[in-house]
Amino acid sequence: MPSIRASIVGASGYSGEELIRLLLRHPEVEISCITSRRHAGKPISEVFPRFADSAIRFTDSDAEAIAGVSDVAFLALPHGLAAEFAVPLLERGLKVIDISADFRLRSPQLYREFYDLDHPAPQLLDEAVYGLPERYREQIRTGRLIACPGCYPTSVLLPLLPLAERGLIVPPATVFSMSGVTGAGRKVDLPFLFPECNESVRPYNVTGHRHGPEMEQEVSLAAGADFPISFIPHLVPVSRGIHSTITVRLDEKADAEQVRQTLDTVYADAPFVRVRPAGQLADTKHVTQSNLCEIAVAANDKLDGVILSSAIDNLTKGASGQAVQCMNLMYGCSETAGLL
């Protein structure tokens, strides 16, 4: 019998739908509550026909009601609103896994600068555990508030963190990322309509994307010094998937093969990170609909550096799958339970 009662707060978006898909097949989880103010009272099949075999209905988003039927709550809400739910749910003894940006940045000043909002719960920032299992596995096991990384940062941090920590690379790094349209969320917005995106590749927020400081925060912590990152995101006409190409210089004692071997060793026991053999590059088609991150390394001799390529599914390893991976660690489940 399932032993973990899980609620999904804000379940009508793409991340919420992905959480439903993953948790419905999780052997140790019962979905006890899915909320949506817009769809409250509707059967899940009316919003997501793919789940027609489920009798679950959407309810309104009420913290006390959620707490009464849940052990853990996944927050798939806009930034600002997520923190407002995290506080009362934590007070009622739930564990909280936040997929929004509310607890990713350790600095309330940076949050104010990049999200144009005073942080709703700054007292929780020191407690929140950054939910990248390959980096913070032990802290996640004992945490009660998990801040799941952004999708772009996940694709960038997994290749960069081990190299920065070991001093194999030197700042700065340049990141060229491409994301599928679902990264913008499930909303009606002209720039993301099919006719606007199809046959189109375009950069956006090239000088101030919100995920930039998140990347710099984590890489700088690993390196023990400031590590600037130039982040250039692009929208590409696919539904899901992120590919990041990272250019960075090597320390004078390092070479590309040492970088690849280091990543191979660090992630040898990581169930969801796959380092490609020398001569191969990462490809989103190998990871979509999965919780995998694929990483590859190529020498960049002209610039005394390496080119790292990384591919994830933005909705799975970049959001909901990573959240389930964190939950598995928190409850002592197999880390791969419910995931591919």
N, C-alpha and C positions, 0 to 999 in steps of 0.2 A: 504494500500500500504506500502511496506517496506520503512523505513525511514533512515536506516543506510547503507551506501555504504562501503563494506568491501573488502579489497584486501588481498590476501595471497601471500606473497613473498617467493618463494622457495616451491612451492606447490606440487612437484612431489615425496616427501618422505612420510614416514608413517604418520608423524604428519600433513603434508599438506593434505594428503588424508582424515585423520580424521577430520580436520577442514572443508574441503569441505562437508563431510557427515553431520556434525552438522549444518553448516551454511545454507545448502540448505533447511533444514527443519525449520530454524528459522523464526518465523512470522514477524520479524521486520528488517530483513537483506536482502540486495541484494548483491550477490557476483559480484563485478564490475570488478575484475581483478585477474587472477591467473598467476604467473610467473614461468618460468623455462628456463634457458638459453639452456639447452639440448633439451627441447621439444617445444620451441617457434614456434608458428604457428600451432601446432597440436590440433585437437579437444580433449576435455577432455576424450571422450570415447575411444580414441586410447591408452591412457596411463592407464586409469581406466575404463574398460568396464562397471563396476557397475553403472556408471553415464551416461549411453547411452542416457537417456532422456534429458540431459542438452546440450544446444548449446554452452556452454562456450568453449573458446579456450585459450590455453597457450600463453602468450606473453613473450617478453624478459624482463629482469629485469632492468628497467629504472626508477630511482626515480622520475623524473619530470613527466613522463607519468602516473606513479602510483598515484602521488599526484593529478593529474588533474581529476581523476575519483573516489577518495576515501575520506572517512571521517576517517577511521581507517585502519591501516595496521597491519596484523599479520606477524611477521618475523619467518619463519620456516627455518632458515639458519644455516650454521656452525658458531661456535664461531669465532669472529674476523670479519667475513663478515657482520654479523647482525648489529653491531655497525656502520659500514660504511653506511648502509642504514638508520639506525635510525636517524642519524644527519640531512641529507637533508630532510627527511620526516617530522621531527619535525619542522624544519625551515619553511616548507611550510604549517604548521598549522594542520597537521594530529596528531591523537593520535596513539601511537605505543604500541603494545603488543608483546613482544619479548619472543619466546619460547626457544631461545638459552641460553647460559650461560653468555652472555656478561655483563649483569647488575645485576647479582645475588649477587656477592661478593662486599662488600662495600670498600674493600681494593684493590687498583691497584697492590700492592706488592704481595698479595695472588693470584691475577689473573695471574700475571707474573710467579709466582712459579708453579701453577698448570696447566696453559694453555700454558706455554712456549711462551708467546707473550706479548709485551707491549700493554696495553689497548688502543684501537683505539679512545676512547672518554671518558677519565677519568673525564672530566668536567661534565658529566651527572650522575656520580655514586651517588652523594648526592641527586639528584632529583628522581632517579628511585625508584619506589615503589615495594617492594617484593610482588609478586602476589599470596599470599596465602589468599583467601578471609576470611576464618574463623579467621584469625589473624589480617589482615590489611584492613578490609572491608571499613571503612570510608576513609582511605587514598586512596584506589583504586577508590572510587567514584569521587574524585577530581583530580586524577592523569592524566598525559598525556603520561607518559612512564612507562610501567608495565614490570617488570622482572619476568616472570613465573618461579616458582621453578622447580628444577629437579624432575624427577619421584621418585627416591629413597628418596630424602629429604621430598617430600610430604607425603610419607607413614610413615616416621619417626617423622616428626615434629608435625603432627596432634595429635598423642598420647602424645608426650613429652612436648610440649610447655605449656599446662595448668598446668601440674604437676610441671615443673620447676619454673614457675611464682609464684606458691603458696607455694613453698618450701617443697613440699611433697616428693621429690626425691633428692638424693645427688649424685654428680659425683663420678666416671665416668659412662658412659653407654656403653654397648656392643650391637652392632646391627648386626644381621645375616640376610641378605636380599637375596631373590631369585627373578630373573627377567626372563621374557620371552624374546625370541630372537629378537623381534621387537625393544627392547630397544637399540640395536646396530645400528639401522637405516636401510634404504632400499638401501643396497649396496652389491656388490659381494665381499665377503671377506671370505677366506677359513675357519677360525674358526667358522663362523656362517652359513655355508652351512648345509643343513638338515642331510647328512650322518655324519657330524662332531658333531652335537648337539644331534641327536637322541640317546637315551639310554645312555645319558651322563649328569652328574651334576658336575660342576667344579667351584672353586673359581677363582677370577681374581682381580688384582690390590688391594690386601689385605692390603698393607701398604701405599698406596698413591692415592686412588681413588679421582677424582675431586669433588665428591659430599660430601666428608668428611668435608672440611672446611665450606661449605655452611650450613651443619647441625650444626656444632659447633658455627658458627656465630649467628644463630637464637636462639639456645637453650641458649647460653651464654647471649644474650640480654634479654631473658625472665627471666633467673635466676638472672641477675644482677652480675654475676661473671663467670669466665672461667668454661666451662663445657666440658671436653674432651670426645670424642666419638670414640670408636674403631669400625670401619665400615668394615664389611666383606661381600662383594657382591658375589653372585653366579649366574651362568647362568644355566637355567633349560630348558628342551626341551618342552616348550609350546610357542605358538605364542605371547600371550600377558598376562599381569598380573604381579603384584609384591606382594610378601608376605615378610613382615619384622617382625622378632622376636627380641624384645628389652629386654635386661636384665639390671636392674638398682636397686640399693639399695634404701630403703625407709628412710626418716627422722624418727628418733626414736619415734615421736608422731603419725606417720601415719600407716595405714594398707591397705591391698589390697582392702577391701570393700570401704574404704574411697576414694581410687584412682578411683575405678569404678564409684562410685556415683558422684565424681567430674567431670569426663569426661561426664557422663550422663547429668549432669546439664549444663555444659559449652556448650555442643552441642545439647541441647534440641531443639533449634530453628534453627539449621544448617541443611539446606535441603539435604546436601550431605554427612553428617557424621552419621553413625549408630553405636551406642555402643551396643555390644552384652550383653545379660543377663549373670549373674554369671554362671560359669560352661561351657560356650560355647567359641569357639575360632574363629578367623577370617579365611575366606576361599576365595580364588580368584574366585571360581566359582560363588560366590554370587554377584560379582561386575564387571566382565568383560562386555564390551560393555556399561558401565554406567559411570556416573561421581561420583559414590559413593566411600567413604572410610569406611571400616568396621574395628572397633577396639574392642579388647577384653582384659580382664585382668585376670591373674592367680597369686595366691600367690606363692612366692618363699621363703618359711620359712627358708630353710637351709642357705640362703644368706641374710636373713633379707630384702628381696626385693620383687619385682614383675616382672613377665614376661608379657610384652605387645605384643600382636599380631595385625598386621595391614595389610589390603589387599586393593589394588587399581588396576584399569586398567592403565597400564603405558602410554597408548596412549590417554586416556580420562582424568581422574582426574590427571594423572601424566604429562599431556601436553596440548592437544588441548581442552579438555572439560573444564579444569581449565581456559584456556585462554578465552573461550567463557563466562564462569562464570564471569570473570573480566570485559569483555566487557559489559555484562548485567548491572553490577553495574555502570560502567562509563557512560552509556547512560540512566540510570533510567528505564531499562526494568525489568520485573520480573527476579529474580536471576536464576530461573530455566528454562527460555525461551530457547527452542531448545535443552534442556538437559533432560536426564533421570537419 
